Protein backbone atom coordinates (compact mmCIF):
# COMPACT_ATOMS: atom_id res chain seq x y z
CA UNK A 1 0.00 0.00 0.00
CA UNK A 2 1.22 3.49 -0.84
CA UNK A 3 -0.26 6.90 -0.22
CA UNK A 4 -0.76 9.17 -3.23
CA UNK A 5 -2.41 12.54 -2.53
CA UNK A 6 -3.72 11.04 0.70
CA UNK A 7 -5.33 8.09 -1.10
CA UNK A 8 -4.31 4.50 -0.53
CA UNK A 9 -2.97 2.68 -3.58
CA UNK A 10 -3.46 -1.05 -3.18
CA UNK A 11 -1.16 -3.44 -5.03
CA UNK A 12 -2.27 -7.01 -5.74
CA UNK A 13 0.99 -8.52 -4.55
CA UNK A 14 -0.17 -12.02 -5.55
CA UNK A 15 -0.15 -10.95 -9.21
CA UNK A 16 3.19 -9.17 -8.90
CA UNK A 17 5.24 -12.02 -10.32
CA UNK A 18 9.00 -12.01 -10.99
CA UNK A 19 9.73 -10.03 -14.15
CA UNK A 20 6.54 -7.95 -13.95
CA UNK A 21 6.22 -4.26 -13.13
CA UNK A 22 3.66 -1.62 -12.22
CA UNK A 23 3.48 2.17 -12.41
CA UNK A 24 2.11 4.50 -9.73
CA UNK A 25 1.40 8.02 -11.00
CA UNK A 26 2.34 10.57 -8.34
CA UNK A 27 4.01 13.92 -7.72
CA UNK A 28 5.70 13.14 -4.39
CA UNK A 29 7.80 10.39 -5.91
CA UNK A 30 10.34 10.19 -3.07
CA UNK A 31 7.66 9.36 -0.52
CA UNK A 32 5.89 6.81 -2.74
CA UNK A 33 9.17 5.15 -3.72
CA UNK A 34 10.18 4.86 -0.05
CA UNK A 35 6.78 3.40 0.88
CA UNK A 36 6.92 0.79 -1.89
CA UNK A 37 10.49 -0.23 -1.01
CA UNK A 38 9.49 -0.64 2.63
CA UNK A 39 6.48 -2.78 1.67
CA UNK A 40 8.56 -4.99 -0.64
CA UNK A 41 11.21 -5.50 2.04
CA UNK A 42 8.56 -6.41 4.64
CA UNK A 43 7.21 -9.10 2.31
CA UNK A 44 10.65 -10.39 1.32
CA UNK A 45 10.28 -9.35 -2.32
CA UNK A 46 13.30 -8.22 -4.32
CA UNK A 47 12.29 -5.15 -6.30
CA UNK A 48 13.83 -2.27 -8.21
CA UNK A 49 12.17 1.15 -8.18
CA UNK A 50 12.78 4.15 -10.39
CA UNK A 51 11.27 7.61 -10.56
CA UNK A 52 10.11 8.06 -14.15
CA UNK A 53 7.95 10.09 -16.50
CA UNK A 54 5.71 7.94 -18.69
CA UNK A 55 3.41 9.53 -21.26
CA UNK A 56 4.09 12.93 -19.64
CA UNK A 57 2.99 11.61 -16.23
CA UNK A 58 5.39 11.63 -13.26
CA UNK A 59 5.46 8.54 -11.11
CA UNK A 60 7.31 5.52 -9.81
CA UNK A 61 7.87 2.30 -11.78
CA UNK A 62 8.44 -0.87 -9.72
CA UNK A 63 9.89 -4.09 -11.15
CA UNK A 64 10.03 -7.41 -9.35
CA UNK A 65 13.44 -8.97 -9.73
CA UNK A 66 13.74 -12.44 -11.25
CA UNK A 67 15.65 -14.57 -8.73
MOPAC internal coordinates of N, CA, C and O (Angstrom, degrees):
PM7 1SCF
backbone

  N    0.0000 0     0.00 0     0.00 0    0    0    0
  C    1.4449 1     0.00 0     0.00 0    1    0    0
  C    1.5212 1   108.43 1     0.00 0    2    1    0
  O    1.2310 1   121.11 1   -42.61 1    3    2    1
  N    1.3249 1   115.49 1   137.39 1    3    2    1
  C    1.4623 1   121.22 1   175.97 1    5    3    2
  C    1.5165 1   107.74 1  -130.71 1    6    5    3
  O    1.2310 1   120.76 1   -22.85 1    7    6    5
  N    1.3072 1   116.15 1   157.15 1    7    6    5
  C    1.4625 1   120.53 1   176.35 1    9    7    6
  C    1.5271 1   109.29 1  -105.44 1   10    9    7
  O    1.2310 1   120.71 1   -54.73 1   11   10    9
  N    1.3199 1   116.25 1   125.27 1   11   10    9
  C    1.4559 1   122.72 1   177.28 1   13   11   10
  C    1.5166 1   107.11 1  -127.20 1   14   13   11
  O    1.2310 1   119.92 1   -64.29 1   15   14   13
  N    1.3216 1   117.75 1   115.71 1   15   14   13
  C    1.4616 1   122.60 1  -176.40 1   17   15   14
  C    1.5228 1   111.30 1    53.06 1   18   17   15
  O    1.2310 1   120.70 1  -143.92 1   19   18   17
  N    1.3364 1   116.26 1    36.08 1   19   18   17
  C    1.4564 1   120.83 1   178.20 1   21   19   18
  C    1.5162 1   114.50 1    80.30 1   22   21   19
  O    1.2310 1   120.28 1  -176.77 1   23   22   21
  N    1.3412 1   117.06 1     3.23 1   23   22   21
  C    1.4659 1   121.01 1   179.43 1   25   23   22
  C    1.5241 1   109.25 1  -107.13 1   26   25   23
  O    1.2310 1   121.37 1   -40.76 1   27   26   25
  N    1.3175 1   114.99 1   139.24 1   27   26   25
  C    1.4612 1   120.20 1   178.07 1   29   27   26
  C    1.5196 1   109.61 1   -74.08 1   30   29   27
  O    1.2310 1   121.03 1   -45.13 1   31   30   29
  N    1.3243 1   115.63 1   134.87 1   31   30   29
  C    1.4637 1   121.97 1   173.96 1   33   31   30
  C    1.5154 1   106.18 1  -110.91 1   34   33   31
  O    1.2310 1   120.69 1   -66.88 1   35   34   33
  N    1.3085 1   116.28 1   113.12 1   35   34   33
  C    1.4585 1   121.23 1  -179.20 1   37   35   34
  C    1.5300 1   109.90 1   -91.06 1   38   37   35
  O    1.2310 1   120.76 1   -43.40 1   39   38   37
  N    1.3110 1   116.15 1   136.60 1   39   38   37
  C    1.4586 1   122.44 1   177.96 1   41   39   38
  C    1.5222 1   107.46 1  -112.79 1   42   41   39
  O    1.2310 1   120.37 1   -49.12 1   43   42   41
  N    1.3220 1   116.90 1   130.88 1   43   42   41
  C    1.4649 1   120.72 1   176.05 1   45   43   42
  C    1.5222 1   107.07 1   -81.38 1   46   45   43
  O    1.2310 1   121.08 1   -92.83 1   47   46   45
  N    1.3297 1   115.54 1    87.17 1   47   46   45
  C    1.4569 1   121.12 1  -174.08 1   49   47   46
  C    1.5223 1   112.05 1   -61.36 1   50   49   47
  O    1.2310 1   119.63 1   153.70 1   51   50   49
  N    1.3233 1   118.32 1   -26.30 1   51   50   49
  C    1.4633 1   121.48 1   178.39 1   53   51   50
  C    1.5145 1   112.63 1   -65.22 1   54   53   51
  O    1.2310 1   120.41 1   151.88 1   55   54   53
  N    1.3214 1   116.82 1   -28.12 1   55   54   53
  C    1.4752 1   121.30 1   178.86 1   57   55   54
  C    1.5248 1   112.27 1   -93.56 1   58   57   55
  O    1.2310 1   120.31 1   176.59 1   59   58   57
  N    1.3132 1   117.02 1    -3.41 1   59   58   57
  C    1.4615 1   121.86 1  -179.10 1   61   59   58
  C    1.5240 1   108.25 1   -86.28 1   62   61   59
  O    1.2310 1   120.96 1  -100.97 1   63   62   61
  N    1.3049 1   115.76 1    79.03 1   63   62   61
  C    1.4586 1   122.85 1  -174.89 1   65   63   62
  C    1.5263 1   111.15 1   -85.30 1   66   65   63
  O    1.2310 1   120.17 1   -21.50 1   67   66   65
  N    1.3348 1   117.29 1   158.50 1   67   66   65
  C    1.4668 1   120.10 1   177.71 1   69   67   66
  C    1.5318 1   111.01 1   -54.90 1   70   69   67
  O    1.2310 1   121.06 1   -47.45 1   71   70   69
  N    1.3283 1   115.57 1   132.55 1   71   70   69
  C    1.4575 1   121.54 1  -178.99 1   73   71   70
  C    1.5211 1   113.80 1    94.55 1   74   73   71
  O    1.2310 1   120.14 1   167.59 1   75   74   73
  N    1.3288 1   117.33 1   -12.41 1   75   74   73
  C    1.4682 1   120.15 1  -179.36 1   77   75   74
  C    1.5279 1   110.27 1   -92.61 1   78   77   75
  O    1.2310 1   121.03 1   -11.45 1   79   78   77
  N    1.3327 1   115.63 1   168.55 1   79   78   77
  C    1.4599 1   119.93 1   179.17 1   81   79   78
  C    1.5191 1   109.36 1  -147.29 1   82   81   79
  O    1.2310 1   121.31 1   -14.40 1   83   82   81
  N    1.3435 1   115.10 1   165.60 1   83   82   81
  C    1.4611 1   120.41 1   172.75 1   85   83   82
  C    1.5193 1   108.49 1  -144.76 1   86   85   83
  O    1.2310 1   121.11 1   -19.58 1   87   86   85
  N    1.3258 1   115.48 1   160.42 1   87   86   85
  C    1.4587 1   123.10 1  -176.82 1   89   87   86
  C    1.5171 1   108.96 1  -122.26 1   90   89   87
  O    1.2310 1   120.69 1   -48.48 1   91   90   89
  N    1.3362 1   116.29 1   131.52 1   91   90   89
  C    1.4619 1   121.28 1   175.75 1   93   91   90
  C    1.5273 1   107.16 1  -114.91 1   94   93   91
  O    1.2310 1   120.05 1   -68.52 1   95   94   93
  N    1.3327 1   117.51 1   111.48 1   95   94   93
  C    1.4686 1   119.17 1   176.30 1   97   95   94
  C    1.5226 1   109.97 1   -70.91 1   98   97   95
  O    1.2310 1   120.40 1   -48.10 1   99   98   97
  N    1.3261 1   116.85 1   131.90 1   99   98   97
  C    1.4637 1   120.38 1  -178.78 1  101   99   98
  C    1.5262 1   109.57 1  -166.89 1  102  101   99
  O    1.2310 1   120.97 1   -18.13 1  103  102  101
  N    1.3152 1   115.76 1   161.87 1  103  102  101
  C    1.4565 1   122.29 1   176.09 1  105  103  102
  C    1.5216 1   110.24 1   -98.28 1  106  105  103
  O    1.2310 1   120.25 1   136.65 1  107  106  105
  N    1.3244 1   117.13 1   -43.35 1  107  106  105
  C    1.4602 1   122.15 1  -179.98 1  109  107  106
  C    1.5315 1   108.84 1   -84.15 1  110  109  107
  O    1.2310 1   121.08 1  -108.94 1  111  110  109
  N    1.3141 1   115.54 1    71.06 1  111  110  109
  C    1.4587 1   120.59 1  -172.29 1  113  111  110
  C    1.5228 1   113.02 1   -66.15 1  114  113  111
  O    1.2310 1   119.53 1   145.93 1  115  114  113
  N    1.3262 1   118.49 1   -34.07 1  115  114  113
  C    1.4685 1   120.21 1   179.39 1  117  115  114
  C    1.5209 1   111.36 1   -59.48 1  118  117  115
  O    1.2310 1   120.74 1   133.26 1  119  118  117
  N    1.3137 1   116.19 1   -46.74 1  119  118  117
  C    1.4622 1   121.55 1  -178.28 1  121  119  118
  C    1.5295 1   111.43 1   -65.31 1  122  121  119
  O    1.2310 1   120.32 1   135.62 1  123  122  121
  N    1.3227 1   116.99 1   -44.38 1  123  122  121
  C    1.4699 1   120.92 1  -179.12 1  125  123  122
  C    1.5224 1   109.86 1   -66.33 1  126  125  123
  O    1.2310 1   120.42 1   136.70 1  127  126  125
  N    1.3267 1   116.81 1   -43.30 1  127  126  125
  C    1.4622 1   120.52 1   179.60 1  129  127  126
  C    1.5303 1   110.44 1   -61.10 1  130  129  127
  O    1.2310 1   120.09 1   137.19 1  131  130  129
  N    1.3107 1   117.44 1   -42.81 1  131  130  129
  C    1.4689 1   121.93 1   178.94 1  133  131  130
  C    1.5318 1   110.60 1   -63.15 1  134  133  131
  O    1.2310 1   120.42 1   136.96 1  135  134  133
  N    1.3303 1   116.80 1   -43.04 1  135  134  133
  C    1.4574 1   121.52 1  -179.97 1  137  135  134
  C    1.5299 1   111.20 1   -62.76 1  138  137  135
  O    1.2310 1   120.56 1   135.88 1  139  138  137
  N    1.3227 1   116.54 1   -44.12 1  139  138  137
  C    1.4741 1   120.67 1  -179.77 1  141  139  138
  C    1.5269 1   110.70 1   -66.13 1  142  141  139
  O    1.2310 1   119.98 1   136.65 1  143  142  141
  N    1.3206 1   117.64 1   -43.35 1  143  142  141
  C    1.4687 1   120.22 1   178.12 1  145  143  142
  C    1.5232 1   111.25 1   -60.21 1  146  145  143
  O    1.2310 1   120.60 1   138.09 1  147  146  145
  N    1.3226 1   116.46 1   -41.91 1  147  146  145
  C    1.4662 1   121.14 1   178.83 1  149  147  146
  C    1.5273 1   110.43 1   -62.41 1  150  149  147
  O    1.2310 1   120.45 1   135.69 1  151  150  149
  N    1.3260 1   116.74 1   -44.31 1  151  150  149
  C    1.4631 1   121.38 1   179.90 1  153  151  150
  C    1.5286 1   111.24 1   -63.41 1  154  153  151
  O    1.2310 1   120.17 1   135.72 1  155  154  153
  N    1.3275 1   117.27 1   -44.28 1  155  154  153
  C    1.4633 1   121.06 1   179.07 1  157  155  154
  C    1.5288 1   110.74 1   -61.76 1  158  157  155
  O    1.2310 1   120.53 1   135.84 1  159  158  157
  N    1.3180 1   116.60 1   -44.16 1  159  158  157
  C    1.4604 1   120.86 1  -179.82 1  161  159  158
  C    1.5207 1   110.94 1   -62.54 1  162  161  159
  O    1.2310 1   120.21 1   138.23 1  163  162  161
  N    1.3387 1   117.20 1   -41.77 1  163  162  161
  C    1.4674 1   121.66 1  -179.92 1  165  163  162
  C    1.5288 1   111.41 1   -62.32 1  166  165  163
  O    1.2310 1   120.51 1   149.00 1  167  166  165
  N    1.3340 1   116.63 1   -31.00 1  167  166  165
  C    1.4658 1   120.30 1  -178.98 1  169  167  166
  C    1.5233 1   112.63 1   -94.99 1  170  169  167
  O    1.2310 1   120.45 1   179.86 1  171  170  169
  N    1.3265 1   116.75 1    -0.14 1  171  170  169
  C    1.4626 1   120.37 1   178.57 1  173  171  170
  C    1.5152 1   113.49 1    75.16 1  174  173  171
  O    1.2310 1   120.09 1  -155.43 1  175  174  173
  N    1.3291 1   117.44 1    24.57 1  175  174  173
  C    1.4644 1   121.55 1   179.66 1  177  175  174
  C    1.5225 1   109.73 1   -96.11 1  178  177  175
  O    1.2310 1   120.64 1   -43.87 1  179  178  177
  N    1.3218 1   116.39 1   136.13 1  179  178  177
  C    1.4622 1   120.29 1   175.27 1  181  179  178
  C    1.5243 1   107.84 1   -90.94 1  182  181  179
  O    1.2310 1   121.10 1   -61.29 1  183  182  181
  N    1.3249 1   115.50 1   118.71 1  183  182  181
  C    1.4625 1   121.14 1  -176.21 1  185  183  182
  C    1.5193 1   110.95 1  -135.38 1  186  185  183
  O    1.2310 1   121.53 1   -22.71 1  187  186  185
  N    1.3203 1   114.67 1   157.29 1  187  186  185
  C    1.4582 1   122.22 1   173.54 1  189  187  186
  C    1.5208 1   106.44 1  -120.85 1  190  189  187
  O    1.2310 1   120.34 1   -46.06 1  191  190  189
  N    1.3250 1   116.95 1   133.94 1  191  190  189
  C    1.4635 1   120.92 1   178.19 1  193  191  190
  C    1.5214 1   108.93 1  -119.73 1  194  193  191
  O    1.2310 1   121.28 1   -28.68 1  195  194  193
  N    1.3284 1   115.15 1   151.32 1  195  194  193
  C    1.4546 1   120.25 1   177.42 1  197  195  194
  C    1.5177 1   109.33 1  -150.63 1  198  197  195
  O    1.2310 1   120.89 1   -43.98 1  199  198  197
  N    1.3218 1   115.90 1   136.02 1  199  198  197
  C    1.4576 1   120.85 1   175.35 1  201  199  198
  C    1.5243 1   107.13 1   -80.73 1  202  201  199
  O    1.2310 1   120.88 1   -56.47 1  203  202  201
  N    1.3338 1   115.92 1   123.53 1  203  202  201
  C    1.4581 1   121.10 1  -173.07 1  205  203  202
  C    1.5254 1   111.50 1  -136.06 1  206  205  203
  O    1.2310 1   121.33 1   -10.42 1  207  206  205
  N    1.3095 1   115.07 1   169.58 1  207  206  205
  C    1.4614 1   123.24 1   169.01 1  209  207  206
  C    1.5145 1   106.19 1  -123.08 1  210  209  207
  O    1.2310 1   120.68 1   -62.26 1  211  210  209
  N    1.3238 1   116.30 1   117.74 1  211  210  209
  C    1.4642 1   122.28 1  -179.61 1  213  211  210
  C    1.5208 1   108.68 1  -121.70 1  214  213  211
  O    1.2310 1   120.78 1   -55.61 1  215  214  213
  N    1.3211 1   116.12 1   124.39 1  215  214  213
  C    1.4683 1   120.88 1  -178.06 1  217  215  214
  C    1.5260 1   111.70 1    52.21 1  218  217  215
  O    1.2310 1   121.09 1  -136.54 1  219  218  217
  N    1.3471 1   115.53 1    43.46 1  219  218  217
  C    1.4665 1   123.15 1   179.93 1  221  219  218
  C    1.5265 1   113.79 1    64.01 1  222  221  219
  O    1.2310 1   120.18 1  -157.10 1  223  222  221
  N    1.3263 1   117.27 1    22.90 1  223  222  221
  C    1.4691 1   121.91 1   178.48 1  225  223  222
  C    1.5281 1   108.22 1  -120.35 1  226  225  223
  O    1.2310 1   120.80 1   -55.89 1  227  226  225
  N    1.3359 1   116.08 1   124.11 1  227  226  225
  C    1.4699 1   121.16 1   177.51 1  229  227  226
  C    1.5217 1   109.55 1   -74.62 1  230  229  227
  O    1.2310 1   121.15 1   -35.28 1  231  230  229
  N    1.3217 1   115.41 1   144.72 1  231  230  229
  C    1.4550 1   118.66 1   177.12 1  233  231  230
  C    1.5119 1   112.23 1  -179.68 1  234  233  231
  O    1.2310 1   121.61 1    14.40 1  235  234  233
  N    1.3167 1   114.52 1  -165.60 1  235  234  233
  C    1.4621 1   122.38 1   179.82 1  237  235  234
  C    1.5237 1   108.43 1  -123.83 1  238  237  235
  O    1.2310 1   120.68 1   -50.84 1  239  238  237
  N    1.3320 1   116.31 1   129.16 1  239  238  237
  C    1.4692 1   122.03 1   174.93 1  241  239  238
  C    1.5201 1   106.64 1  -102.48 1  242  241  239
  O    1.2310 1   120.51 1   -44.69 1  243  242  241
  N    1.3262 1   116.64 1   135.31 1  243  242  241
  C    1.4716 1   122.83 1  -179.15 1  245  243  242
  C    1.5225 1   108.69 1  -123.86 1  246  245  243
  O    1.2310 1   120.57 1   -52.80 1  247  246  245
  N    1.3322 1   116.52 1   127.20 1  247  246  245
  C    1.4594 1   122.28 1   177.67 1  249  247  246
  C    1.5125 1   107.97 1  -115.11 1  250  249  247
  O    1.2310 1   120.76 1   -40.12 1  251  250  249
  N    1.3243 1   116.15 1   139.88 1  251  250  249
  C    1.4691 1   119.90 1   172.63 1  253  251  250
  C    1.5095 1   107.84 1   -91.74 1  254  253  251
  O    1.2310 1   120.93 1   -51.20 1  255  254  253
  N    1.3131 1   115.82 1   128.80 1  255  254  253
  C    1.4527 1   122.86 1  -175.40 1  257  255  254
  C    1.5249 1   110.18 1   -74.85 1  258  257  255
  O    1.2310 1   121.32 1   -42.32 1  259  258  257
  N    1.3339 1   115.09 1   137.68 1  259  258  257
  C    1.4629 1   120.45 1   175.00 1  261  259  258
  C    1.5232 1   106.92 1   -81.43 1  262  261  259
  O    1.2310 1   120.56 1   -56.40 1  263  262  261
  N    1.3168 1   116.53 1   123.60 1  263  262  261
  C    1.4730 1   121.49 1  -176.47 1  265  263  262
  C    1.4952 1   109.65 1   -97.45 1  266  265  263
  O    1.2310 1   120.10 1   180.00 1  267  266  265

